[in-house]
């Protein structure tokens, strides 16, 4: 893994003399955030050594390098999922590459199903904690101390400072936000009503098929991490009987302008 990461980092650095401070992973329907970036370079995944290629509608498949304000950023326009058939090490490989390109802070976004009754379709939720219910762990196997320790302290997986800043920004711009606990499941099926009830009983507020592995690996390498979710369906009978991926993308698109403003201000004010 170490050699593959270094090979990929070397390839990118040889192409671009660019050191990003922020890494951004754009979830379903959120690829339009790249419009906030003054783009300097775009590198398709299929040109990058050792990189997987996204197979999901709404995930374009490129690394976008540029600036937001005075900050250098790299954005993943499309992420990888365990349900696509990739191993967890492949799913999280780009996070390791970001670290060695120079990234110090990671922002992760996703679309999720809500079980908290105060949420509605289109709600923006700052992830304050997560529950890992995925069947594979990205750190399973021999640990390479060059990346991080064998046992990672996950008591504060998401940056308290970044959460506080985001809440202050949301208040300033009158953006309605919530905070909550995200539960990660394998997918790719949407949850049954019984599974939604399980998610709620376990103490989570929303559920999705991503984010958790990337955050674990980010914390393994001591990256400061901020997570945010757009609620694209509610875990009730009325909502889930009609849910489809196209509807998820449409719901995410509706909330995207507010999320774009929130993330842009979070970066520029750092």
MIDOSE-1310 file (N, C-alpha, C; in nm, 2 decimals, decimal comma, always signed):
residues 270
xxxx	+0,08/-0,12/+0,00/+0,00/+0,00/+0,00/+0,09/+0,13/+0,00; +0,19/+0,13/+0,08/+0,28/+0,24/+0,09/+0,34/+0,27/-0,04; +0,39/+0,17/-0,11/+0,45/+0,19/-0,24/+0,36/+0,24/-0,34; +0,23/+0,19/-0,34/+0,13/+0,23/-0,44/+0,09/+0,38/-0,42
xxxx	+0,08/+0,42/-0,29/+0,04/+0,55/-0,26/+0,15/+0,65/-0,31; +0,28/+0,61/-0,28/+0,39/+0,70/-0,32/+0,40/+0,71/-0,47; +0,38/+0,60/-0,54/+0,38/+0,60/-0,68/+0,27/+0,69/-0,74; +0,15/+0,69/-0,68/+0,05/+0,77/-0,73/+0,07/+0,92/-0,70
xxxx	+0,12/+0,94/-0,58/+0,16/+1,08/-0,54/+0,27/+1,14/-0,63; +0,37/+1,06/-0,66/+0,48/+1,10/-0,75/+0,43/+1,13/-0,89; +0,34/+1,05/-0,94/+0,28/+1,07/-1,07/+0,21/+1,21/-1,08; +0,12/+1,23/-0,98/+0,05/+1,36/-0,97/+0,14/+1,48/-0,96
xxxx	+0,24/+1,47/-0,87/+0,33/+1,58/-0,85/+0,42/+1,61/-0,97; +0,45/+1,51/-1,04/+0,52/+1,53/-1,17/+0,44/+1,61/-1,27; +0,31/+1,58/-1,27/+0,22/+1,65/-1,36/+0,19/+1,80/-1,32; +0,17/+1,82/-1,19/+0,13/+1,95/-1,14/+0,22/+1,98/-1,02
xxxx	+0,27/+2,11/-1,02/+0,34/+2,16/-0,90/+0,24/+2,23/-0,81; +0,16/+2,14/-0,73/+0,05/+2,19/-0,66/+0,04/+2,11/-0,53; +0,02/+2,19/-0,42/+0,01/+2,12/-0,29/-0,12/+2,16/-0,22; -0,22/+2,08/-0,22/-0,35/+2,12/-0,16/-0,35/+2,11/-0,01
xxxx	-0,42/+2,20/+0,05/-0,43/+2,20/+0,20/-0,56/+2,13/+0,24; -0,66/+2,14/+0,15/-0,79/+2,08/+0,18/-0,82/+1,97/+0,08; -0,88/+1,86/+0,13/-0,93/+1,76/+0,04/-1,08/+1,75/+0,06; -1,15/+1,74/-0,05/-1,30/+1,74/-0,05/-1,35/+1,61/-0,13
xxxx	-1,44/+1,53/-0,06/-1,50/+1,42/-0,13/-1,64/+1,45/-0,15; -1,68/+1,46/-0,28/-1,81/+1,50/-0,32/-1,90/+1,38/-0,34; -2,01/+1,38/-0,26/-2,11/+1,26/-0,27/-2,21/+1,28/-0,38; -2,31/+1,19/-0,38/-2,41/+1,18/-0,48/-2,48/+1,32/-0,50
xxxx	-2,48/+1,36/-0,63/-2,55/+1,49/-0,66/-2,48/+1,61/-0,62; -2,36/+1,60/-0,56/-2,29/+1,72/-0,51/-2,17/+1,76/-0,60; -2,15/+1,70/-0,71/-2,04/+1,73/-0,80/-2,03/+1,87/-0,85; -2,15/+1,94/-0,84/-2,15/+2,08/-0,88/-2,07/+2,17/-0,80
xxxx	-2,02/+2,12/-0,68/-1,94/+2,21/-0,59/-1,82/+2,25/-0,66; -1,77/+2,18/-0,76/-1,65/+2,22/-0,83/-1,66/+2,36/-0,90; -1,79/+2,41/-0,92/-1,81/+2,54/-0,97/-1,76/+2,65/-0,87; -1,74/+2,61/-0,75/-1,69/+2,71/-0,65/-1,53/+2,71/-0,65
xxxx	-1,47/+2,62/-0,72/-1,33/+2,61/-0,73/-1,27/+2,68/-0,85; -1,17/+2,77/-0,83/-1,10/+2,82/-0,95/-1,01/+2,71/-0,99; -1,05/+2,64/-1,10/-0,98/+2,51/-1,14/-0,85/+2,54/-1,21; -0,75/+2,47/-1,16/-0,62/+2,47/-1,23/-0,58/+2,35/-1,31
xxxx	-0,63/+2,23/-1,25/-0,60/+2,11/-1,32/-0,72/+2,01/-1,29; -0,74/+1,93/-1,39/-0,84/+1,82/-1,38/-0,77/+1,69/-1,43; -0,78/+1,59/-1,34/-0,71/+1,46/-1,37/-0,81/+1,35/-1,36; -0,86/+1,29/-1,48/-0,95/+1,18/-1,47/-0,89/+1,06/-1,40
xxxx	-0,98/+0,99/-1,32/-0,93/+0,88/-1,24/-0,87/+0,77/-1,33; -0,92/+0,75/-1,45/-0,86/+0,64/-1,53/-0,72/+0,67/-1,59; -0,67/+0,79/-1,56/-0,53/+0,83/-1,60/-0,44/+0,82/-1,48; -0,49/+0,79/-1,36/-0,41/+0,80/-1,24/-0,37/+0,65/-1,20
xxxx	-0,24/+0,63/-1,19/-0,19/+0,49/-1,15/-0,25/+0,45/-1,02; -0,30/+0,33/-1,01/-0,35/+0,26/-0,89/-0,49/+0,31/-0,85; -0,55/+0,41/-0,92/-0,68/+0,46/-0,88/-0,79/+0,37/-0,93; -0,90/+0,35/-0,85/-1,02/+0,29/-0,90/-1,09/+0,38/-0,99
xxxx	-1,20/+0,34/-1,05/-1,28/+0,42/-1,13/-1,43/+0,41/-1,08; -1,49/+0,53/-1,06/-1,63/+0,53/-1,01/-1,73/+0,48/-1,11; -1,82/+0,39/-1,07/-1,92/+0,33/-1,16/-2,06/+0,38/-1,13; -2,08/+0,48/-1,05/-2,21/+0,52/-1,00/-2,26/+0,65/-1,07
xxxx	-2,38/+0,65/-1,11/-2,45/+0,77/-1,17/-2,44/+0,88/-1,07; -2,39/+1,00/-1,12/-2,38/+1,12/-1,03/-2,24/+1,13/-0,97; -2,15/+1,04/-1,01/-2,01/+1,04/-0,96/-1,93/+1,05/-1,09; -1,87/+1,16/-1,13/-1,81/+1,18/-1,26/-1,68/+1,11/-1,27
xxxx	-1,59/+1,12/-1,17/-1,47/+1,04/-1,18/-1,34/+1,12/-1,22; -1,31/+1,22/-1,14/-1,19/+1,30/-1,17/-1,14/+1,37/-1,04; -1,01/+1,39/-1,03/-0,96/+1,48/-0,93/-0,95/+1,62/-0,98; -1,01/+1,72/-0,91/-1,01/+1,86/-0,95/-0,92/+1,94/-0,86
xxxx	-0,82/+2,00/-0,91/-0,72/+2,08/-0,83/-0,75/+2,23/-0,86; -0,75/+2,31/-0,75/-0,76/+2,45/-0,77/-0,76/+2,53/-0,64; -0,83/+2,64/-0,64/-0,83/+2,73/-0,52/-0,97/+2,77/-0,49; -1,00/+2,78/-0,36/-1,12/+2,84/-0,30/-1,06/+2,95/-0,21
xxxx	-1,09/+3,08/-0,25/-1,02/+3,19/-0,18/-0,87/+3,18/-0,19; -0,80/+3,18/-0,08/-0,66/+3,16/-0,08/-0,61/+3,02/-0,06; -0,70/+2,93/-0,05/-0,67/+2,79/-0,01/-0,66/+2,70/-0,13; -0,56/+2,62/-0,13/-0,54/+2,52/-0,24/-0,63/+2,40/-0,20
xxxx	-0,70/+2,34/-0,29/-0,79/+2,23/-0,26/-0,77/+2,12/-0,37; -0,81/+2,00/-0,33/-0,83/+1,89/-0,43/-0,96/+1,83/-0,40; -1,04/+1,82/-0,50/-1,18/+1,76/-0,48/-1,19/+1,63/-0,56; -1,25/+1,53/-0,50/-1,28/+1,41/-0,56/-1,42/+1,42/-0,62
xxxx	-1,43/+1,43/-0,75/-1,56/+1,45/-0,82/-1,61/+1,30/-0,85; -1,66/+1,24/-0,75/-1,70/+1,10/-0,75/-1,61/+1,02/-0,66; -1,68/+0,94/-0,57/-1,61/+0,86/-0,48/-1,63/+0,71/-0,51; -1,56/+0,63/-0,43/-1,57/+0,48/-0,45/-1,65/+0,42/-0,33
xxxx	-1,72/+0,31/-0,36/-1,80/+0,25/-0,26/-1,76/+0,10/-0,25; -1,78/+0,05/-0,13/-1,76/-0,10/-0,11/-1,85/-0,18/-0,19; -1,98/-0,13/-0,21/-2,08/-0,21/-0,28/-2,05/-0,22/-0,43; -1,96/-0,13/-0,48/-1,92/-0,15/-0,62/-1,83/-0,27/-0,65
xxxx	-1,78/-0,33/-0,54/-1,70/-0,44/-0,55/-1,55/-0,42/-0,51; -1,52/-0,29/-0,48/-1,39/-0,26/-0,43/-1,36/-0,30/-0,29; -1,24/-0,33/-0,26/-1,20/-0,36/-0,12/-1,20/-0,22/-0,05; -1,21/-0,23/+0,09/-1,20/-0,11/+0,16/-1,07/-0,03/+0,15
xxxx	-0,96/-0,10/+0,12/-0,84/-0,04/+0,09/-0,84/+0,04/-0,04; -0,91/-0,01/-0,14/-0,93/+0,06/-0,26/-1,02/+0,18/-0,24; -1,13/+0,16/-0,17/-1,23/+0,27/-0,14/-1,16/+0,39/-0,08; -1,06/+0,36/+0,01/-1,00/+0,47/+0,09/-0,86/+0,51/+0,03
xxxx	-0,82/+0,45/-0,07/-0,69/+0,48/-0,13/-0,67/+0,63/-0,16; -0,78/+0,69/-0,22/-0,76/+0,84/-0,25/-0,73/+0,92/-0,13; -0,79/+0,88/-0,01/-0,76/+0,96/+0,11/-0,62/+0,96/+0,15; -0,56/+0,84/+0,13/-0,41/+0,83/+0,16/-0,33/+0,91/+0,06
xxxx	-0,37/+0,91/-0,07/-0,30/+0,99/-0,17/-0,31/+1,14/-0,13; -0,43/+1,19/-0,09/-0,45/+1,33/-0,05/-0,36/+1,37/+0,06; -0,34/+1,28/+0,16/-0,26/+1,31/+0,27/-0,11/+1,34/+0,22; -0,06/+1,26/+0,13/+0,08/+1,28/+0,09/+0,09/+1,38/-0,03
xxxx	-0,02/+1,43/-0,08/-0,01/+1,54/-0,16/+0,00/+1,67/-0,08; -0,03/+1,66/+0,05/-0,02/+1,78/+0,14/-0,15/+1,82/+0,21; -0,26/+1,74/+0,19/-0,38/+1,78/+0,25/-0,37/+1,76/+0,41; -0,43/+1,86/+0,48/-0,43/+1,86/+0,62/-0,57/+1,85/+0,68
xxxx	-0,67/+1,89/+0,60/-0,81/+1,88/+0,64/-0,89/+1,82/+0,53; -0,98/+1,73/+0,57/-1,07/+1,66/+0,48/-1,21/+1,69/+0,50; -1,28/+1,72/+0,40/-1,43/+1,75/+0,40/-1,50/+1,64/+0,32; -1,59/+1,57/+0,39/-1,66/+1,45/+0,33/-1,81/+1,48/+0,32
xxxx	-1,87/+1,47/+0,21/-2,01/+1,49/+0,19/-2,08/+1,36/+0,14; -2,21/+1,35/+0,17/-2,28/+1,23/+0,12/-2,43/+1,26/+0,11; -2,50/+1,18/+0,05/-2,65/+1,18/+0,06/-2,69/+1,06/+0,15; -2,79/+1,08/+0,23/-2,83/+0,97/+0,33/-2,98/+0,98/+0,35
xxxx	-3,03/+0,86/+0,41/-3,17/+0,85/+0,45/-3,18/+0,90/+0,59; -3,28/+0,97/+0,62/-3,30/+1,03/+0,76/-3,40/+0,94/+0,84; -3,37/+0,93/+0,97/-3,46/+0,86/+1,06/-3,50/+0,95/+1,18; -3,43/+1,07/+1,19/-3,46/+1,17/+1,29/-3,59/+1,25/+1,24
xxxx	-3,69/+1,25/+1,32/-3,82/+1,31/+1,28/-3,81/+1,46/+1,26; -3,70/+1,52/+1,31/-3,69/+1,67/+1,29/-3,63/+1,70/+1,16; -3,58/+1,59/+1,09/-3,52/+1,61/+0,95/-3,64/+1,61/+0,85; -3,60/+1,66/+0,73/-3,69/+1,64/+0,61/-3,61/+1,63/+0,49
xxxx	-3,67/+1,59/+0,38/-3,59/+1,58/+0,26/-3,53/+1,71/+0,22; -3,40/+1,71/+0,20/-3,33/+1,84/+0,17/-3,25/+1,89/+0,29; -3,28/+1,84/+0,41/-3,20/+1,89/+0,53/-3,05/+1,86/+0,52; -2,98/+1,96/+0,57/-2,83/+1,95/+0,58/-2,80/+1,91/+0,72
xxxx	-2,72/+1,80/+0,73/-2,68/+1,75/+0,86/-2,53/+1,75/+0,88; -2,48/+1,82/+0,98/-2,34/+1,81/+1,01/-2,32/+1,68/+1,09; -2,23/+1,59/+1,04/-2,21/+1,46/+1,11/-2,12/+1,48/+1,23; -2,18/+1,46/+1,35/-2,10/+1,47/+1,47/-2,03/+1,34/+1,52
xxxx	-2,08/+1,23/+1,47/-2,03/+1,10/+1,51/-2,08/+1,00/+1,41; -2,03/+0,88/+1,41/-2,08/+0,78/+1,32/-2,08/+0,64/+1,39; -2,16/+0,55/+1,33/-2,16/+0,41/+1,37/-2,12/+0,32/+1,25; -2,02/+0,24/+1,27/-1,97/+0,16/+1,16/-2,04/+0,02/+1,16
xxxx	-2,13/+0,00/+1,06/-2,20/-0,12/+1,04/-2,16/-0,19/+0,91; -2,04/-0,15/+0,86/-2,00/-0,21/+0,73/-1,93/-0,34/+0,76; -1,93/-0,44/+0,67/-1,88/-0,57/+0,70/-1,73/-0,59/+0,68; -1,66/-0,48/+0,64/-1,52/-0,49/+0,62/-1,46/-0,36/+0,68
xxxx	-1,34/-0,37/+0,73/-1,28/-0,25/+0,80/-1,15/-0,21/+0,72; -1,14/-0,08/+0,69/-1,03/-0,04/+0,60/-0,89/-0,06/+0,66; -0,88/-0,08/+0,79/-0,75/-0,10/+0,86/-0,72/-0,24/+0,89; -0,81/-0,33/+0,85/-0,78/-0,47/+0,87/-0,66/-0,52/+0,80
xxxx	-0,58/-0,60/+0,87/-0,46/-0,65/+0,81/-0,34/-0,59/+0,88; -0,22/-0,62/+0,83/-0,10/-0,57/+0,89/-0,09/-0,41/+0,88; -0,06/-0,35/+0,99/-0,06/-0,20/+1,00/+0,08/-0,15/+0,96; +0,08/-0,05/+0,87/+0,20/+0,02/+0,83/+0,22/+0,15/+0,92
xxxx	+0,31/+0,15/+1,01/+0,33/+0,26/+1,10/+0,36/+0,39/+1,03; +0,40/+0,38/+0,91/+0,43/+0,51/+0,83/+0,30/+0,58/+0,81; +0,19/+0,51/+0,80/+0,06/+0,58/+0,78/+0,00/+0,62/+0,91; +0,01/+0,54/+1,02/-0,05/+0,57/+1,14/-0,05/+0,45/+1,24
xxxx	-0,10/+0,47/+1,36/-0,09/+0,36/+1,46/-0,18/+0,24/+1,44; -0,15/+0,13/+1,50/-0,23/+0,01/+1,49/-0,37/+0,04/+1,54; -0,38/+0,10/+1,65/-0,51/+0,12/+1,72/-0,54/+0,27/+1,71; -0,64/+0,31/+1,64/-0,67/+0,45/+1,62/-0,78/+0,50/+1,72
xxxx	-0,76/+0,61/+1,79/-0,86/+0,67/+1,88/-0,97/+0,73/+1,79; -1,09/+0,68/+1,80/-1,20/+0,73/+1,72/-1,30/+0,80/+1,81; -1,26/+0,84/+1,93/-1,36/+0,91/+2,02/-1,41/+1,04/+1,96; -1,33/+1,11/+1,88/-1,37/+1,23/+1,82/-1,33/+1,23/+1,67
xxxx	-1,41/+1,15/+1,59/-1,37/+1,13/+1,45/-1,39/+1,26/+1,37; -1,48/+1,35/+1,41/-1,51/+1,47/+1,34/-1,46/+1,59/+1,42; -1,40/+1,69/+1,35/-1,34/+1,80/+1,41/-1,44/+1,89/+1,48; -1,42/+1,90/+1,61/-1,51/+1,99/+1,69/-1,50/+2,13/+1,65
xxxx	-1,38/+2,18/+1,62/-1,35/+2,31/+1,58/-1,42/+2,34/+1,44; -1,41/+2,25/+1,35/-1,47/+2,27/+1,22/-1,63/+2,27/+1,23; -1,68/+2,18/+1,31/-1,82/+2,18/+1,33/-1,87/+2,31/+1,39; -1,80/+2,37/+1,49/-1,84/+2,49/+1,55/-1,84/+2,61/+1,44
xxxx	-1,74/+2,61/+1,36/-1,73/+2,71/+1,26/-1,84/+2,70/+1,16; -1,87/+2,58/+1,12/-1,98/+2,55/+1,02/-2,11/+2,60/+1,08; -2,14/+2,58/+1,21/-2,26/+2,62/+1,27/-2,27/+2,77/+1,27; -2,16/+2,84/+1,30/-2,16/+2,98/+1,31/-2,19/+3,04/+1,17
xxxx	-2,13/+2,98/+1,07/-2,15/+3,02/+0,93/-2,29/+3,00/+0,89; -2,35/+2,89/+0,92/-2,49/+2,86/+0,89/-2,58/+2,96/+0,95; -2,56/+3,00/+1,07/-2,64/+3,10/+1,14/-2,63/+3,23/+1,08; -2,50/+3,27/+1,04/-2,48/+3,40/+0,97/-2,56/+3,41/+0,84
xxxx	-2,56/+3,30/+0,76/-2,62/+3,31/+0,63/-2,77/+3,25/+0,63; -2,82/+3,23/+0,75/-2,95/+3,18/+0,77/-2,98/+3,05/+0,69; -2,88/+2,96/+0,70/-2,89/+2,82/+0,64/-2,93/+2,73/+0,75; -3,04/+2,66/+0,73/-3,10/+2,57/+0,83/-3,01/+2,44/+0,83
xxxx	-2,96/+2,41/+0,94/-2,88/+2,29/+0,95/-2,92/+2,21/+1,08; -2,88/+2,08/+1,08/-2,90/+1,99/+1,20/-2,76/+1,93/+1,22; -2,75/+1,87/+1,33/-2,63/+1,78/+1,35/-2,69/+1,64/+1,39; -2,60/+1,54/+1,37/-2,65/+1,40/+1,39/-2,55/+1,30/+1,37
xxxx	-2,59/+1,18/+1,40/-2,50/+1,06/+1,40/-2,54/+0,98/+1,27; -2,43/+0,95/+1,20/-2,45/+0,88/+1,07/-2,41/+0,73/+1,09; -2,49/+0,64/+1,03/-2,46/+0,50/+1,04/-2,43/+0,45/+0,90; -2,32/+0,38/+0,89/-2,28/+0,33/+0,76/-2,31/+0,18/+0,74
xxxx	-2,39/+0,16/+0,63/-2,42/+0,02/+0,59/-2,36/-0,01/+0,45; -2,35/-0,14/+0,42/-2,28/-0,18/+0,29/-2,36/-0,13/+0,17; -2,49/-0,14/+0,16/-2,56/-0,11/+0,04/-2,54/-0,23/-0,06; -2,58/-0,22/-0,19/-2,64/-0,10/-0,25/-2,79/-0,08/-0,24
xxxx	-2,86/-0,17/-0,17/-3,00/-0,16/-0,16/-3,03/-0,05/-0,06; -3,14/+0,03/-0,09/-3,20/+0,12/+0,01/-3,25/+0,03/+0,12; -3,26/+0,09/+0,24/-3,30/+0,02/+0,36/-3,45/-0,02/+0,36; -3,48/-0,13/+0,42/-3,62/-0,17/+0,45/-3,67/-0,09/+0,56
xxxx	-3,80/-0,09/+0,58/-3,86/-0,02/+0,69/-3,80/-0,07/+0,83; -3,79/-0,21/+0,83/-3,73/-0,27/+0,96/-3,59/-0,22/+0,98; -3,51/-0,21/+0,87/-3,37/-0,16/+0,89/-3,37/-0,02/+0,93; -3,46/+0,06/+0,88/-3,46/+0,20/+0,92/-3,50/+0,21/+1,07
xxxx	-3,59/+0,13/+1,12/-3,62/+0,12/+1,26/-3,50/+0,08/+1,34; -3,42/-0,02/+1,29/-3,30/-0,06/+1,36/-3,20/+0,05/+1,37; -3,18/+0,13/+1,26/-3,09/+0,24/+1,26/-3,13/+0,34/+1,37; -3,26/+0,37/+1,37/-3,30/+0,47/+1,48/-3,28/+0,41/+1,62
xxxx	-3,31/+0,28/+1,64/-3,30/+0,22/+1,77/-3,15/+0,21/+1,81; -3,06/+0,21/+1,72/-2,92/+0,20/+1,75/-2,86/+0,34/+1,79; -2,94/+0,44/+1,77/-2,90/+0,58/+1,81/-2,85/+0,67/+1,70; -2,87/+0,63/+1,58/-2,83/+0,71/+1,46/-2,94/+0,80/+1,42
xxxx	-2,91/+0,90/+1,34/-3,00/+1,00/+1,29/-3,02/+0,98/+1,14; -2,92/+0,93/+1,07/-2,93/+0,91/+0,93/-2,84/+0,79/+0,89; -2,86/+0,74/+0,77/-2,79/+0,62/+0,72/-2,75/+0,63/+0,58; -2,63/+0,58/+0,55/-2,58/+0,58/+0,41/-2,48/+0,47/+0,38
xxxx	-2,42/+0,48/+0,27/-2,34/+0,37/+0,22/-2,19/+0,41/+0,19; -2,15/+0,52/+0,26/-2,01/+0,57/+0,23/-1,96/+0,64/+0,36; -1,86/+0,72/+0,34/-1,81/+0,82/+0,44/-1,73/+0,75/+0,56; -1,79/+0,65/+0,62/-1,73/+0,59/+0,74/-1,59/+0,54/+0,71
xxxx	-1,57/+0,46/+0,60/-1,43/+0,41/+0,58/-1,33/+0,52/+0,55; -1,37/+0,63/+0,48/-1,28/+0,74/+0,45/-1,24/+0,81/+0,57; -1,34/+0,83/+0,66/-1,31/+0,90/+0,79/-1,22/+0,82/+0,88; -1,24/+0,69/+0,88/-1,15/+0,61/+0,96/-1,00/+0,62/+0,91
xxxx	-0,99/+0,61/+0,78/-0,85/+0,62/+0,73/-0,79/+0,76/+0,74; -0,88/+0,86/+0,73/-0,83/+1,00/+0,76/-0,78/+1,02/+0,90; -0,85/+0,96/+1,00/-0,81/+0,97/+1,14/-0,69/+0,88/+1,16; -0,68/+0,77/+1,09/-0,55/+0,69/+1,10/-0,43/+0,77/+1,07
xxxx	-0,44/+0,87/+0,97/-0,33/+0,95/+0,93/-0,34/+1,09/+1,00; -0,42/+1,11/+1,10/-0,43/+1,23/+1,17/-0,48/+1,35/+1,09; -0,57/+1,33/+0,99/-0,63/+1,44/+0,92/-0,74/+1,49/+1,00; -0,76/+1,62/+1,00/-0,87/+1,68/+1,06/-0,99/+1,67/+0,97
xxxx	-1,11/+1,62/+1,02/-1,21/+1,58/+0,93/-1,35/+1,64/+0,96; -1,42/+1,68/+0,86/-1,55/+1,74/+0,87/-1,65/+1,66/+0,78; -1,76/+1,62/+0,83/-1,86/+1,54/+0,75/-1,99/+1,61/+0,74; -2,06/+1,61/+0,63/-2,19/+1,67/+0,61/-2,27/+1,58/+0,52
xxxx	-2,40/+1,57/+0,55/-2,49/+1,49/+0,48/-2,61/+1,57/+0,43; -2,66/+1,54/+0,31/-2,79/+1,59/+0,27/-2,89/+1,47/+0,28; -3,00/+1,50/+0,35/-3,11/+1,40/+0,36/-3,19/+1,39/+0,23; -3,19/+1,28/+0,17/-3,25/+1,26/+0,04/-3,38/+1,18/+0,04
xxxx	-3,40/+1,11/+0,16/-3,53/+1,04/+0,18/-3,55/+1,02/+0,33; -3,67/+1,00/+0,37/-3,70/+0,98/+0,51/-3,74/+0,83/+0,53; -3,69/+0,77/+0,64/-3,72/+0,63/+0,66/-3,86/+0,60/+0,71; -3,95/+0,64/+0,63/-4,09/+0,61/+0,66/-4,16/+0,54/+0,54
xxxx	-4,27/+0,48/+0,56/-4,34/+0,41/+0,45/-4,37/+0,49/+0,33; -4,41/+0,61/+0,35/-4,45/+0,70/+0,24/-4,32/+0,73/+0,15; -4,21/+0,76/+0,22/-4,09/+0,80/+0,15/-4,02/+0,68/+0,08; -4,01/+0,57/+0,15/-3,92/+0,46/+0,09/-4,00/+0,38/-0,02
xxxx	-4,13/+0,39/-0,02/-4,20/+0,31/-0,13/-4,17/+0,36/-0,27; -4,13/+0,49/-0,28/-4,10/+0,55/-0,41/-3,96/+0,59/-0,43; -3,87/+0,56/-0,33/-3,73/+0,61/-0,34/-3,65/+0,54/-0,46; -3,58/+0,62/-0,53/-3,49/+0,57/-0,64/-3,36/+0,65/-0,64
xxxx	-3,26/+0,61/-0,71/-3,14/+0,68/-0,71/-3,16/+0,82/-0,78; -3,24/+0,82/-0,88/-3,27/+0,95/-0,95/-3,33/+1,05/-0,85; -3,42/+1,00/-0,77/-3,48/+1,09/-0,67/-3,38/+1,14/-0,56; -3,28/+1,05/-0,53/-3,18/+1,09/-0,44/-3,09/+1,20/-0,50
xxxx	-3,06/+1,19/-0,63/-2,98/+1,29/-0,70/-3,06/+1,42/-0,70; -3,19/+1,42/-0,73/-3,27/+1,54/-0,74/-3,28/+1,61/-0,60; -3,30/+1,53/-0,49/-3,31/+1,59/-0,36/-3,17/+1,66/-0,32; -3,06/+1,59/-0,36/-2,93/+1,65/-0,33/-2,91/+1,77/-0,41
xxxx	-2,96/+1,78/-0,53/-2,94/+1,90/-0,61/-3,01/+2,01/-0,55; -3,13/+1,99/-0,49/-3,21/+2,10/-0,43/-3,14/+2,16/-0,32; -3,07/+2,08/-0,24/-3,00/+2,14/-0,12/-2,86/+2,18/-0,15; -2,81/+2,15/-0,27/-2,67/+2,18/-0,30/-2,62/+2,32/-0,28
xxxx	-2,70/+2,42/-0,33/-2,66/+2,56/-0,32/-2,62/+2,60/-0,17; -2,70/+2,56/-0,08/-2,68/+2,59/+0,06/-2,55/+2,52/+0,11; -2,54/+2,39/+0,08/-2,42/+2,32/+0,12/-2,29/+2,38/+0,05; -2,30/+2,42/-0,07/-2,19/+2,48/-0,14/-2,15/+2,61/-0,06
xxxx	-2,24/+2,69/-0,03/-2,21/+2,81/+0,05/-2,14/+2,78/+0,18; -2,20/+2,68/+0,25/-2,14/+2,64/+0,38/-2,00/+2,60/+0,37; -1,97/+2,51/+0,28/-1,84/+2,45/+0,27/-1,74/+2,55/+0,21; -1,78/+2,64/+0,12/-1,70/+2,74/+0,07/-1,65/+2,84/+0,18
xxxx	-1,75/+2,88/+0,26/-1,71/+2,97/+0,37/-1,63/+2,91/+0,47; -1,65/+2,78/+0,50/-1,57/+2,70/+0,59/-1,42/+2,70/+0,55; -1,40/+2,69/+0,42/-1,26/+2,68/+0,37/-1,20/+2,82/+0,37; -1,27/+2,92/+0,32/-1,21/+3,05/+0,30/-1,18/+3,12/+0,43
xx	-1,26/+3,08/+0,53/-1,24/+3,15/+0,66/-1,13/+3,09/+0,75; -1,08/+2,98/+0,71/-0,98/+2,91/+0,79/-0,85/+2,99/+0,80
